[in-house]
Every structure is written in structure tokens, then in C-alpha cells.
């Protein structure tokens, strides 16, 4: 049984296959209108979402399937104390595939390990968001023709911005991609992304706090909002929330063929005077996200039809119950019955399998 918890769960060949399917969906939508007839997706959204939840639901409906689920934890049995693992076991009896968003990092992994149907991570805390990355990749491919030899700038909240963590992992598979990380010191990219992706794959990257100085060199500018809901200190959020604002005047410093992406929702980090610029592609990402989710649902349901075995972690280096994760947003902090799972990393430390926090 296959699930997609992190973008690295997909090989380059699989990503390219999804992009090929997406292109065919764009050209031949009627061909796919009954592909999922009789199938159900459960959209289990334990925190608010508009685009991602409706995108998954629209994707399944356009494939001829149906949708069940909930849009907040308060309308689920989680409000009564039900665990993620129990929820996954129950929903497996009702649906054919799950799309889960959860504020606790590692929750979709727990669902995949305990349920009997494929699970797609629709965002877990500030950790991962693989289907947004698929939307980003399709947008870049359609606008830039491919991924090799690009300079990609990420600007804003790189600490809590799960979409940034996922797309950097995806771009690490392609050739000569240069990464420019633009953020205040307090919102720098997490160490595990540096160590596991940027350093591990010898990616060319720089860190800076200047958007204006970076713009002229970029082929892709990926803006992100400061993630208010991830902050434990309200004063820190207020101090950092307006760190970067892209407006028409600043965008004029970029190349004519630079494209501007944003996972949405935006707050004020992209001025509305940018919306009519031909380089603004963030609303195109929305459509591309639905199409890539259609492709991913088809792929996972096809695999599930052939392979009924439970999802497992195929890593013989994992150690169990040796460490207790201290990350307050790790799912293991909330659901005490979970096994502690850690894996060794190059610096001699161990890292939580659920949330990637180092011990």
C-alpha cells in the first residue's frame, strides 16, 4: 500500500509520470471523468483550509468519485479524544483513500501506518505539504518548460513554511538548481532541510535577508506568508509579519520572464498591484493543484488495487522508544501511546521520524 507523506516518497520517475498524466488531463478532461466512479475520498481536515480541501474534493468529483469527511477537528471525534490512528482505522472502512491535514507534525504518517487505505498528507503543521509541491512543479513546468538550470528564490517564512520545505526536496532531484533563501534571521530554513536536502545533495544555495538584491537573478520567486498560527509568541509574529512585501515597483527589478508563485492564502506579502502582471502565476497554481491531485489520486488508487499490504516504513535504521520527542507540535506529544521512532543522522544525533526534530 502506497501513501504520500513527504514529496521524497515519490521518485523522479513517479513525479514525471504524474506531470505526464496531468498534461493529458488538461488536454483530454472527458477521458478522466469516470475514472474514479464508485470510489470515495475522505478529506480529514483537522485545521482550517479552503484551497487544499476544496481542491481535493474537486479533483475527486471531476474523476467521477465522491467525497466524505470533515473540515475541522471540532466536527470530528477528535473533539472527544479519539486518536489519529483510531480515526484512520475507522475511515478505512468507509473510503478508498484519505487526504489529511493536521496541525500536529507526523499525524498523516500515523494515519498511513494504522489505516488500510492510502493516505495523502495535505499539510502537517509546519512540516510537509507534498501536493502543494506537485502544484508548484506543474506550474513551473508549464511556465518555464522544466526544472534544470533554474535560480529559485524563497522569500518570507522559511521556518514554518511547509510548502518551502517540500518543494526544495523536489528540486533537489534536478540539475543545476540554485536556491536563494530570503528571510529574517528568526525565520530561516530549519536545519533538517539544510542537512537532509541542501547539503546532502550538494545544492548551490545562499541565505540572505534582502529581497531587492536577490530579484534580478531569479527565474522563480516563491513568496510565503508569515505563518501566524505556528507562532507561540504573538509579539514575535507582530514584529515579523511584514518583513517582506512584493509590489509592482520591486517586481520591476526582476527579469521579464521571472514567475512569481505563492501557495496561498496571502495576507499582504504580495500587493494586489502585482496580480495583473504576466509574471504573477499564483492563481494558476490553484488550477494546477487540482489537476496534480487528480493525477496523484489515480496513481495511488491504481497501486492500491494491486497491492493490499499495509503501509510500512522501510528503514532498518529506525530505533524505537529510545528517545522522547520534545517538539510541542509533534504528534507523539499528543498521542502518548505512539512508539517513539528516531533515525540516526550524519552529525551523530538522532531525528524524530514523525516531525524531523533532532535530539
C-alpha positions as CSV (number, residue, x, y, z in Angstrom):
1,X,0.0,0.0,0.0
2,X,1.5,3.4,-1.0
3,X,0.9,6.7,0.8
4,X,2.5,10.1,0.1
5,X,3.6,11.8,3.4
6,X,6.6,13.7,2.0
7,X,7.5,14.6,-1.5
8,X,10.6,12.4,-1.2
9,X,8.2,9.4,-1.1
10,X,7.8,10.0,-4.8
11,X,10.7,9.1,-7.2
12,X,11.7,11.4,-10.0
13,X,10.2,8.9,-12.4
14,X,6.9,9.0,-10.5
15,X,6.8,12.8,-10.4
16,X,7.5,12.9,-14.1
17,X,4.7,10.3,-14.6
18,X,2.3,12.5,-12.6
19,X,3.3,15.5,-14.7
20,X,2.6,13.5,-17.8
21,X,-0.8,12.4,-16.5
22,X,-1.6,16.0,-15.6
23,X,-0.8,17.2,-19.1
24,X,-3.1,14.5,-20.5
25,X,-5.9,15.6,-18.1
26,X,-5.5,19.1,-19.3
27,X,-5.8,18.0,-23.0
28,X,-8.5,15.3,-22.5
29,X,-10.6,16.1,-19.4
30,X,-13.6,13.9,-20.6
31,X,-11.3,10.9,-20.7
32,X,-10.9,11.1,-16.9
33,X,-14.5,12.0,-16.0
34,X,-15.4,8.5,-14.8
35,X,-12.0,7.1,-13.8
36,X,-13.0,7.0,-10.1
37,X,-16.6,6.1,-10.4
38,X,-17.7,4.2,-7.2
39,X,-14.6,5.5,-5.3
40,X,-14.7,7.8,-2.2
41,X,-12.1,10.1,-0.8
42,X,-12.2,11.1,2.8
43,X,-11.0,14.7,3.4
44,X,-10.0,14.7,7.1
45,X,-9.1,18.4,7.8
46,X,-8.3,18.9,11.5
47,X,-7.4,22.6,10.9
48,X,-9.0,25.2,8.6
49,X,-8.4,25.1,4.9
50,X,-10.1,26.4,1.8
51,X,-8.0,25.8,-1.2
52,X,-6.5,22.4,-0.4
53,X,-9.6,20.8,0.9
54,X,-11.8,22.1,-2.0
55,X,-9.0,21.2,-4.4
56,X,-9.0,17.5,-3.2
57,X,-12.8,17.4,-3.3
58,X,-13.0,19.0,-6.8
59,X,-10.3,16.6,-8.0
60,X,-12.2,13.5,-6.9
61,X,-15.6,14.9,-8.2
62,X,-14.0,15.6,-11.6
63,X,-12.8,12.0,-11.7
64,X,-16.3,10.8,-11.1
65,X,-15.9,9.8,-7.5
66,X,-17.5,11.1,-4.3
67,X,-16.4,12.8,-1.1
68,X,-16.9,12.3,2.6
69,X,-15.1,13.9,5.6
70,X,-15.0,17.0,7.8
71,X,-13.5,20.4,7.7
72,X,-12.4,21.0,11.3
73,X,-11.4,19.0,14.4
74,X,-14.4,20.3,16.3
75,X,-16.7,18.4,13.9
76,X,-14.9,15.1,14.3
77,X,-14.4,12.6,17.1
78,X,-11.0,14.2,17.8
79,X,-13.0,16.6,19.9
80,X,-13.9,13.6,22.1
81,X,-10.3,12.5,22.3
82,X,-10.2,9.9,19.5
83,X,-6.6,9.3,18.3
84,X,-5.4,9.7,14.7
85,X,-4.7,6.0,14.5
86,X,-8.2,5.1,15.5
87,X,-9.7,7.6,13.1
88,X,-7.6,6.2,10.3
89,X,-8.8,2.6,11.1
90,X,-12.4,3.7,11.1
91,X,-12.3,5.8,8.0
92,X,-10.6,2.9,6.2
93,X,-14.0,1.1,6.4
94,X,-15.8,4.0,4.7
95,X,-13.5,5.3,2.0
96,X,-10.9,4.3,-0.6
97,X,-8.3,7.0,0.1
98,X,-7.6,9.7,2.7
99,X,-6.4,13.3,2.3
100,X,-5.4,14.5,5.8
101,X,-4.5,18.0,7.1
102,X,-3.5,18.2,10.7
103,X,-1.8,20.8,13.0
104,X,0.4,18.1,14.6
105,X,3.5,17.2,12.6
106,X,3.6,13.5,11.8
107,X,-0.2,12.9,12.0
108,X,-0.6,11.8,8.4
109,X,2.2,9.3,8.9
110,X,0.4,7.8,11.9
111,X,-2.7,7.5,9.8
112,X,-0.8,5.8,7.0
113,X,0.8,3.3,9.4
114,X,-2.5,2.4,11.0
115,X,-5.2,2.6,8.3
116,X,-5.8,0.2,5.5
117,X,-6.1,2.7,2.6
118,X,-3.7,5.2,1.0
119,X,-3.1,8.5,2.9
120,X,-2.1,11.7,1.2
121,X,-0.5,14.4,3.5
122,X,-2.5,17.6,2.9
123,X,-0.2,19.5,5.3
124,X,1.0,18.6,8.8
125,X,1.9,21.6,10.9
126,X,4.9,23.4,9.6
127,X,6.4,20.1,8.3
128,X,5.4,19.0,4.8
129,X,2.9,19.7,2.1
130,X,3.7,17.4,-0.9
131,X,0.6,18.1,-3.0
132,X,1.3,21.8,-3.0
133,X,4.7,20.9,-4.2
134,X,3.2,19.0,-7.1
135,X,1.1,22.0,-8.0
136,X,4.2,24.2,-7.9
137,X,6.1,21.8,-10.1
138,X,3.4,21.7,-12.7
139,X,3.2,25.5,-12.7
140,X,7.0,25.8,-13.2
141,X,7.0,23.2,-15.9
142,X,4.1,24.9,-17.8
143,X,5.6,28.4,-17.4
144,X,9.4,27.7,-17.6
145,X,9.5,24.4,-19.6
146,X,11.3,22.4,-17.0
147,X,13.3,22.5,-13.8
148,X,17.0,22.3,-14.8
149,X,19.3,25.3,-14.6
150,X,16.9,27.5,-12.6
151,X,17.5,30.0,-9.9
152,X,14.7,29.8,-7.4
153,X,14.2,32.3,-4.6
154,X,12.1,31.5,-1.5
155,X,11.1,34.6,0.4
156,X,9.3,35.0,3.8
157,X,8.6,32.5,6.4
158,X,11.1,29.6,5.7
159,X,11.0,28.2,9.2
160,X,7.3,27.3,9.3
161,X,6.5,27.4,5.6
162,X,5.9,23.7,5.0
163,X,5.4,24.3,1.2
164,X,9.0,25.6,1.0
165,X,10.4,22.5,2.8
166,X,8.6,20.2,0.3
167,X,9.5,22.0,-2.9
168,X,13.2,22.3,-2.0
169,X,13.1,18.5,-1.6
170,X,11.6,18.0,-5.0
171,X,14.0,20.4,-6.8
172,X,17.0,18.6,-5.2
173,X,16.4,15.8,-7.8
174,X,17.0,18.1,-10.8
175,X,20.2,19.5,-12.3
176,X,21.9,22.8,-11.6
177,X,19.1,24.3,-9.5
178,X,20.3,27.3,-7.4
179,X,18.4,28.2,-4.3
180,X,18.2,31.6,-2.8
181,X,16.8,31.7,0.8
182,X,15.4,35.1,1.7
183,X,14.2,35.6,5.3
184,X,14.8,37.4,8.6
185,X,17.1,35.5,10.9
186,X,14.3,34.3,13.1
187,X,12.5,32.6,10.1
188,X,15.4,30.8,8.5
189,X,15.1,27.4,6.9
190,X,15.2,24.5,9.5
191,X,18.4,22.7,10.0
192,X,17.0,19.3,8.9
193,X,16.1,20.8,5.4
194,X,19.7,22.1,5.1
195,X,21.3,18.8,6.3
196,X,18.9,16.3,4.6
197,X,18.4,18.2,1.3
198,X,20.6,21.2,0.6
199,X,23.8,19.8,1.9
200,X,23.2,16.1,1.2
201,X,22.5,16.8,-2.5
202,X,25.2,19.5,-2.8
203,X,22.7,22.1,-3.9
204,X,24.0,25.6,-4.6
205,X,22.3,27.9,-2.1
206,X,22.8,31.2,-0.4
207,X,21.0,32.8,2.6
208,X,20.2,36.5,2.6
209,X,17.8,38.9,4.1
210,X,17.4,41.2,1.0
211,X,14.6,40.6,-1.5
212,X,15.5,43.6,-3.6
213,X,19.1,42.4,-4.1
214,X,18.0,38.9,-5.0
215,X,15.3,39.7,-7.5
216,X,17.5,40.4,-10.6
217,X,18.9,36.9,-10.6
218,X,15.7,34.9,-10.1
219,X,13.9,32.7,-12.6
220,X,11.3,31.8,-10.0
221,X,10.3,33.8,-6.9
222,X,8.3,31.8,-4.3
223,X,6.7,34.1,-1.8
224,X,5.2,32.9,1.5
225,X,3.2,34.5,4.3
226,X,4.4,34.5,7.8
227,X,2.6,31.6,9.4
228,X,0.7,33.3,12.3
229,X,-0.8,30.0,13.5
230,X,2.6,28.4,14.1
231,X,3.9,31.1,16.5
232,X,3.7,30.6,20.2
233,X,4.7,34.3,20.9
234,X,2.2,36.8,19.5
235,X,4.6,39.7,19.8
236,X,7.2,37.9,17.7
237,X,4.6,37.4,15.0
238,X,3.6,41.1,15.0
239,X,7.2,42.1,14.7
240,X,7.9,39.8,11.7
241,X,4.7,39.6,9.8
242,X,5.5,42.5,7.4
243,X,9.1,41.5,6.8
244,X,8.7,41.3,3.0
245,X,6.1,42.9,0.7
246,X,6.4,42.4,-3.0
247,X,4.8,45.2,-5.0
248,X,4.9,46.3,-8.6
249,X,7.9,48.7,-8.0
250,X,10.0,45.9,-6.5
251,X,9.0,43.4,-9.2
252,X,10.3,45.8,-11.9
253,X,13.8,44.8,-10.7
254,X,13.1,41.2,-11.7
255,X,13.6,39.7,-15.2
256,X,10.9,39.8,-17.8
257,X,10.4,36.1,-17.6
258,X,10.6,35.6,-13.9
259,X,7.5,33.9,-12.5
260,X,6.0,34.7,-9.1
261,X,4.5,31.8,-7.1
262,X,2.7,31.7,-3.7
263,X,0.9,28.7,-2.1
264,X,-1.9,31.0,-0.8
265,X,-3.6,32.3,1.2
266,X,-1.7,35.6,1.0
267,X,-2.1,38.3,3.6
268,X,-0.2,41.3,2.4
269,X,3.1,39.9,1.3
270,X,2.1,40.4,-2.4
271,X,0.4,43.6,-3.2
272,X,-2.7,43.4,-5.4
273,X,-0.9,45.6,-8.0
274,X,1.2,42.6,-8.9
275,X,-1.9,40.5,-9.8
276,X,-2.2,41.8,-13.3
277,X,1.5,41.3,-14.1
278,X,2.1,38.5,-16.6
279,X,4.7,37.1,-14.2
280,X,2.1,36.5,-11.4
281,X,1.3,32.8,-11.5
282,X,-0.1,32.1,-8.1
283,X,-3.7,31.7,-9.3
284,X,-2.5,29.4,-12.0
285,X,-1.1,27.3,-9.2
286,X,-4.6,26.7,-7.8
287,X,-5.8,25.1,-11.1
288,X,-2.6,23.1,-11.4
289,X,-3.0,21.9,-7.8
290,X,-6.4,20.3,-8.6
291,X,-5.0,18.7,-11.7
292,X,-2.0,17.2,-9.9
293,X,-4.2,15.9,-7.1
294,X,-6.3,14.2,-9.7
295,X,-3.2,12.5,-11.1
296,X,-2.0,11.5,-7.6
297,X,-5.4,10.0,-6.6
298,X,-5.4,8.0,-9.8
299,X,-1.9,6.7,-9.2
300,X,-2.4,5.7,-5.6
301,X,-5.8,4.0,-6.2
302,X,-4.2,2.1,-9.1
303,X,-1.4,0.9,-6.8
304,X,-3.8,0.0,-4.0
305,X,-5.8,-2.1,-6.4
306,X,-2.7,-4.3,-7.0
307,X,-1.1,-4.1,-3.5
308,X,-3.3,-4.6,-0.4
309,X,-0.4,-4.8,2.1
310,X,-0.2,-2.2,4.9
311,X,1.9,0.9,4.6
312,X,5.2,0.4,6.5
313,X,8.5,2.3,7.0
314,X,11.2,0.5,5.1
315,X,14.1,1.8,7.1
316,X,16.1,-0.7,9.2
317,X,18.0,2.1,10.9
318,X,14.9,3.3,12.9
319,X,15.2,2.8,16.7
320,X,12.1,2.5,18.8
321,X,11.3,4.0,22.2
322,X,14.9,5.2,22.8
323,X,14.0,8.9,22.6
324,X,11.1,11.1,23.6
325,X,10.5,13.9,21.1
326,X,10.3,17.3,22.8
327,X,8.8,19.2,19.8
328,X,5.5,20.5,21.2
329,X,3.7,20.2,17.8
330,X,4.9,16.6,17.2
331,X,2.0,14.1,17.1
332,X,3.9,11.9,19.6
333,X,3.4,14.7,22.2
334,X,-0.3,14.5,21.8
335,X,-0.9,10.8,21.4
336,X,1.1,9.2,24.2
337,X,0.5,5.6,23.1
338,X,2.6,6.1,19.9
339,X,6.0,4.4,19.7
340,X,8.9,6.7,19.8
341,X,10.7,6.5,16.5
342,X,14.0,8.0,15.7
343,X,16.7,7.6,12.9
344,X,20.4,8.4,13.1
345,X,21.7,11.4,11.1
346,X,25.1,12.3,9.9
347,X,26.1,14.5,12.8
348,X,25.8,11.7,15.3
349,X,22.4,12.8,16.6
350,X,19.0,11.2,16.1
351,X,16.0,12.7,14.4
352,X,12.3,12.1,15.2
353,X,10.6,10.1,12.4
354,X,7.3,11.9,12.9
355,X,8.4,15.6,12.8
356,X,12.2,15.6,11.9
357,X,13.3,17.3,15.1
358,X,16.9,16.5,16.2
359,X,17.6,15.0,19.6
